[in-house]
Amino acid sequence: MSAQYIKTEHYVDNNLPVLKIIIENELSLNNVEQVKKDLELLLPENESFHIVIQNMETLDLAGMQLLFAFEKSAKNTNKSFKIDFLIKEELKKILKNSGFAYFLENYKSQN
């Protein structure tokens, strides 16, 4: 697990175990392959995911595509998925203009 980018915690929501995945600092072309490998290891072992994107210095299209693909994989295997974007307003604007407005509209988004 790439501890420099991902932290995990478990909690219970409505009597169901949830894996919280916190991704910080960077989710970009520079680290997307390692983060992808980490997420692929977590997918079969858990039924419910809560991803938190926070304290981002770099979040590019490769990072967003990875999140989109992970969401699709989770939903295709009947797993629960939610994501919180705790990011700066400027970054939200870039994501919306890049075609990922649906993520910000369908998932919790804060500054």
C-alpha positions, -999 to +999 in steps of 0.1 A: +000+000+000+014+034-009+012+050+025+023+083+012-009+087-008-035+064+007-047+059+043-075+035+052-099+033+082-129+011+089-161+023+104-197+011+106-227+028+089-262+014+094-246-018+108-225-023+077-187-022+076-173+006+054-137+010+042-128+047+042-100+054+018-083+088+022-063+100-007-041+131-001-016+153-017-015+139-052-035+118-076-020+123-110-001+106-138+029+105-115+013+081-090-019+068-106-005+033-113+005+027-077-028+040-064-046+018-089-027-013-077-036-004-041-073+001-049-074-032-069-062-050-038-089-034-016-118-040-040-124-078-035-119-076+003-146-050+010-183-044+003-186-007+009-162+021+001-160+058+012-133+076-006-122+110+006-101+132-017-084+159+004-054+182+008-048+179-029-018+196-044-022+178-077-053+161-091-052+156-129-073+138-155-055+105-150-064+107-113-101+115-120-102+087-146-089+063-120-117+074-095-143+070-123-130+035-131-129+025-094-165+037-090-176+017-120-158-015-108-174-012-073-208-007-087-205-035-113-197-059-084-227-046-063-205-028-038-215+005-021-195+035-032-194+072-022-168+099-025-162+132-008-142+159-026-127+182+001-108+203-024-102+239-033-127+259-054-102+264-082-097+226-085-134+220-086-137+245-114-110+227-134-127+193-128-161+207-139-146+221-171-129+188-178-161+168-179-162+155-144-190+178-132-211+148-125-187+136-098-190+169-080-228+171-084-235+135-074-210+132-046-203+155-016-180+183-025-166+208+000-139+234+001 
